[in-house]
Amino acid sequence: MLKTQSKTSSKAIRPFTRKAIVSQTPNWAKWTFRIVFAITGVATFIIASDPSIEDNLKVQIGVYLKGVDMFVFTLSKMFGISK
């Protein structure tokens, strides 16, 4: 498993643990989520405004894109490394 050390502490916090969830999220994880969120938001808008795509397909694609957002957000929270 990955071990990362905090700058303020000699104690290592492993990703995907309870301590990682309550710890501060690193900047790379925050920015990864923000970029994915922006891309999926724009993609959802483009798909929703395209009249050539059927309505039920628009809903399905929108749900899948928001699922990607939730997944990436969860991963970004699971990588908390320093407190």
N, C-alpha and C positions, 0 to 999 in steps of 0.2 A: 504494500500500500504506500501511497505517497505520504511523505512526512515533510511538513514545512514548519519553519521556526518563526516565531513572532519576533519583531525587532525589540520589543520591550520585555520579553520574557524568554527564558531558556526552555520553557515547556513547549513541546511540539503539539499542534492540534491537527488531527488527521481529517481530511475531507470526508464528507458523507457520515459524520457522527453528530450526536446531539450537541456537542460543544461547537462544532462548525456552524450549526444552525443559529445559535445565539451569538456567535462572534460577528465582528464587523466584516462585511462583504468587501473583498478586494476590488480595486478600481477596474482591473481588467474584466472581472465578472460583471460589474455594473455596466460598463460600456458595451460589453457583448450583448447583454440583455437590451440595452437602449437601442443598439443598432438593429437587432433582430426585430424588436417591437416596431421601430420606424419602418423597416422594409415590409413587414407583414401588414402594417396599417395602410401603407400606400398600395400594396397589392390588393387588399380587401376593397379599398375605395375604387381602384381601377376596375376590378371585377364586378363590383356592385353597379357601377355606372355604365357598363357595356351592355347595350341592348341586344346584342347577338347571342348572349349566353342565357340559357333558360334559368328561370327563377329558382327552381329546386336545386340546380347545380350551383348557383351562386351561394345559396345557403350552405350547402355541403362544403364548398371550398372555404367559405368564411369560417365555419366551425373548425375545419382542419387547421387553418392558419392561426386561429386563436388558441387551439390546442398546442401548437408549436410555441406560441408565446408563453403559455403556462408551463410547458416543459422547460424552456430555457430559463424562465424566471426561477423555477424550483432549483434547477442546477446552479444558478448564480447564487442562491441563498445557501446551498449546501457546501460551498467552497469558502465559508468564513474562516479566516486564518488568524487574524490578530484582533485583540480586544482593545 
